[in-house]
Amino acid sequence: STSTMVRTLLRFGMLLLPQAVCGFVRTPVVGRSGVAAFSRGLGLGAPARQLSMNVGTMTYFAGIKSRGEPTQIIAAYGDVDMDVELIDFEEWGKRKSEKTPFLPYITSPDGKIMLETTVIHKYLAEVGGKFVVDEATAKLLETANGAPLQLADPLYNLPEVPEGVPEYDVWLPLAIDELKKYATELGDGPFFAGENPGYGEAFVWHNLDQCFFLAKPEIAEALGEADMAKLEGFYERFAALDGIKEYLAKRPTQWGVPGSKANP
């Protein structure tokens, strides 16, 4: 049953796809050119565009809108040649190991593994060469990838609240406080990094995508017209960027485990 699967999932401390689908699916990220050698994180040189190479394969759960989503958005905006492997929970149970303890991860063409969402995002941004890469956007990513905003992901995708995640009514005011900080930090700029977006903004956009789905009226009331307009403006501008708009047009329309807020 779904409840049994979710309880099993929580023992692993990971997100589960919505239904048992045998095997896995490989799909290309929307992109228009090839790229680069693998990164310093794998002990190689700095990323550099090479049209004959790709970065390898990013593996994540099928049907779960979480950390795999901003990862693909960063690749799409930078035209990064990256394959995407979407696996089910059964397949993940076979693969979870000391070498690959969590998702997402990237497997390079020569088999090296890159872990950690923040490391992967910076690497893909460096390879793509279009996002701003600096300390400020790295800190923005740390906020977006942490509590309370990232906790929108299990609340969105799962029918039961995982251990360590607050109930929705407790989570929402905490999230709203952070969204107010986003509005302040964004200010009057089109993007947090200025005229061009930083790579951390892909996860900020994902935060807003989840939070707007879960509680947009409540957020709008709490933020007020001016701050809500700032966040909505950023949300729309970021989604319209070349590469990102193509990715969003082709992404799945159904997410989440059956019985979740995403998939009632």
C-alpha positions, 0 to 999 in steps of 0.5 A, spaced: 500 500 500 502 507 499 502 507 506 507 502 507 511 504 501 511 511 505 513 508 512 519 504 508 521 511 505 521 514 511 526 509 514 531 511 508 529 518 510 528 519 502 522 522 498 518 516 494 516 516 487 508 516 487 507 509 484 511 503 483 514 503 476 518 497 474 525 499 472 527 507 470 527 512 465 532 516 461 531 522 458 535 528 456 534 535 459 532 540 454 538 544 452 541 546 445 549 545 446 554 540 449 559 541 455 564 540 459 569 536 462 567 534 469 569 538 475 574 540 481 569 536 485 571 530 482 578 531 482 579 534 475 580 541 472 575 547 472 569 546 468 570 548 460 565 548 454 567 542 450 561 540 445 563 533 444 562 531 451 556 531 456 557 531 464 553 525 465 547 522 468 543 526 474 539 520 477 533 522 481 526 519 483 520 519 478 514 523 480 517 527 485 518 534 485 524 536 489 531 537 489 531 534 482 527 539 479 532 545 480 538 541 478 534 540 471 533 547 471 540 549 472 542 545 466 537 547 462 538 554 462 546 553 461 544 548 455 548 543 459 548 536 456 546 532 461 542 526 461 536 525 467 535 518 469 528 517 473 528 511 478 522 508 482 523 506 489 524 499 488 530 501 484 533 506 489 533 500 494 538 496 490 542 502 488 543 506 495 550 504 498 556 508 501 557 510 494 551 513 492 547 514 499 542 519 497 539 523 491 540 527 486 547 524 484 551 525 477 555 519 474 560 522 469 561 518 463 567 515 466 563 513 472 565 518 477 560 520 482 558 527 484 554 528 490 551 534 494 545 538 491 549 544 493 555 542 489 552 539 483 548 546 482 554 550 483 558 545 478 552 545 473 552 553 473 560 553 472 559 548 466 553 552 463 557 559 464 550 563 464 548 564 471 552 568 476 556 564 481 558 567 487 558 567 495 551 571 495 548 566 491 551 560 494 548 562 501 541 563 497 542 556 495 543 554 502 537 557 505 533 555 499 535 548 500 534 548 508 528 548 513 523 551 513 522 552 505 525 546 503 520 542 507 515 544 502 517 538 498 515 533 503 509 536 505 507 537 497 509 530 495 507 525 501 501 523 504 504 523 511 508 528 514 515 525 515 518 525 522 522 531 523 517 535 518 512 540 522 505 539 521 503 544 515 499 549 520 506 549 524 510 550 517 506 555 514 508 561 518 515 559 518 515 559 511 512 565 510 517 569 515 522 566 510 518 568 504 518 575 507 526 575 507 526 573 500 522 579 498 526 584 502 533 581 499 530 581 492 528 588 492 527 592 486 532 588 482 529 583 476 533 577 480 537 576 486 544 577 483 542 583 479 540 584 472 542 576 471 540 570 476 545 567 480 544 559 480 541 559 487 535 562 484 533 556 481 532 553 488 528 559 490 524 559 484 522 552 486 521 554 493 516 559 490 513 554 486 511 549 491 509 554 496 504 558 491 501 551 490 500 549 497 498 556 500 498 562 495 492 566 498 495 565 505 502 568 503 499 573 499 495 576 505 501 575 510 506 579 505 502 584 502 501 587 495 508 590 494 512 584 497 507 579 493 508 583 487 516 582 488 516 575 488 511 574 483 515 578 478 521 574 480 517 567 479 515 569 472 521 572 469 525 566 472 520 562 468 521 565 462 528 565 461 531 561 455 532 554 456 528 554 463 521 556 459 522 550 455 524 545 460 518 547 464 513 546 458 515 539 458 516 537 465 511 532 468 504 535 470 503 530 475 507 529 481 507 526 488 505 520 492 497 518 491 494 521 497 499 527 497 497 534 496 500 534 489 496 528 488 490 527 492 
